[in-house]
């Protein structure tokens, strides 16, 4: 886009120079304060200065754009390094979690077996107690009824 604008400006300045050649080349007296020049084409000097300023600002904008792109590239590299660092940290946390869960799951069957044995023993004890109470109730009812 900048190149297209630069080309348009330079073409317009060239067209202006071609259409106004006589006025641009008309001799003038130029005073710089410490020196005076006679018969200088003032219009041509102003046209050249305008063209040089246009080129100067074009290249300045290009350099600014390159700096912005370099900053963006540096930021992207930093973000990629941070992302990889966070991924590795997250990976190590997942590995720690996996190890913890594996140790807990490996400990679970032995404690579960002990708990199951305790539950079965309790169920057997309750079953014997209920059977004993039913036998006593049966004996009581037989004595009372006959």
Secondary structure, 3 states (H helix, E strand, C coil): CHHHHHHHHHHHHHHHHHHCHHHHHCEEEEECCCCEEEEEEHHHHHHHHHHHHHHHHHHHHHHHHHHHHHHHHHHHHHHHHHHHHHHHHHHHHHHHHHHHHHHHHHHHHHHHHHHHHHHHHHHHHHHHHHHHHHHHHHHHHHHHHC
